[in-house]
Amino acid sequence: MARTVGQMVAEATAAVPALRAKDLVQWLQENPDALLIDVRDSAQANAESIRGAINIDYGDLLFAADNEVPEEWRDPRLADRSRLIITHCVLGPLGAIAAKTLQDMGFTNVHYLEGGIEGWKAAGFPIEQLRNN
């Protein structure tokens, strides 16, 4: 059965825990090995994101996290399926879908940033130059 984006977002937000911006700050301090992934495409990310975030756009994330694709397509930072991973986008929906996708691929400790980077900025937290690596 075909699903709409709204249905996919609803499924993702029901399945994956959300973190509010203020909680994310604490989680990142308590979990220095956490991986914060900005899933927007690099043009949309426009070189600004949350401190410590890396950019792996949603389309690339599918391959970067798959252990069945050629090794050169994978991202070694995604090798540990139990690593704490938090995804974010501009407003939250794509971050939630990306987190659900990772969960479906066997990742066991995945969350998404509720409200995305806009929620982060609205909460008064700073943004900085995105690390594209």
N, C-alpha and C positions, 0 to 999 in steps of 0.2 A: 504494500500500500504506500502510495506517495505521501510524503510529509512536507509540510511547509517549514520555512525557517523558524517561524514562531513556535511550531510544535517541537522542532529540534532544540530550540533554546529552552523550552519548558522541560523537556526530558533531561537536558544537561543540567539545568539548575536544580532539578529534583534529585539528580544522582550524585552530583559533585558538591562538596562543601564550599561555600563562599567565605571569603575573608573581607572584612571591612578594612579600609585604609589604616585606621589606627591600630587594628589588630595585626596587620601585615608588618608594620614597623616593629612590633614586639617579636613576631615570629622570625623575622629576618635577623634580629639581634640574637635571639636564642638558638637559631639554626644557621650558623655561618656557611654551611655547605648547601643550603637551599639554593635551588635554581629558579630564578625569576625570569620568565620568558615573555617578551612582548611579541605577540603573534600577529601584529599588524604587518602589512607588507612594508618594505623599507621606505618606499616613497611616502606612505601614510604615516609611518613612525616619525618621519621628518626630523630625524636626528635628536629627538628629545624623548626621554623616558624616565623611569624611576631609577634612582642610583643603584647600580649593580645589575640592572636588567641586561639581558642579551636579546637580540632580535633574531628569532627564527619564525618567519612568517608561516601561517597556518598550512599553506600548501607544501612548503618544505618540511614542516614538522612531521608530516605523515611519513616521509621517507627517512628523516633523521632519526626517528624513534623506532624504526622497524628493523629488527634483527635479521630479517630474511632478505633484505636488499643487499646489493654489493657494499662491501665495507666502506668504500670511499663516499658513499651516499649518506652514511650514518654519522651521527654526532656522538662522539665518545662521552660527552657529558650526560647523555641519555642512556648509557649502558646499564646503570643501576636502577632496576625497576622499583626499588624501595626508597629512592632518594626523594626528599621533599621537593615538589615542583609546584610553583604557583604561576599560572598563566594570566595575562591581561591583554586587553585590547583598548579601544578608545572609550567604550561605554559599558562593556561587560559581556554582551551576548556571544561574541566570537571567542572571547577568553573562556567562557563556560563551555562552548562547543569543543574548543581545543582540549580543555581539561578532560571532558567526557571521552573524547577520542583517545587520549593517552590512557585513561582508565580502561577503556575497551581493549587497548593494546597490552594490558597487563600491569600498568603502573599502579601502585597501591597507595601512594601518599600524594595525591594530586588535589589542588585547590585552585580556585580562580578568584581574582580581585573583583569584588562586587563594585559596580560603577566604573570599572576600568580606570584609565589614566585621568579621565575627567573627574571621577569621584575622588581620586587621589589629590588632584589639584584643588578641588572644592573643599576638601578637608584641611587645606592649608599646607600640604607637604610639597617640598620642592621637586622640580624636575631637573634633569641635566642631560648632557651629551650622551647619546645612546652608544653602547659598545657593540659594533657589528662584527662580533667574532664568536 
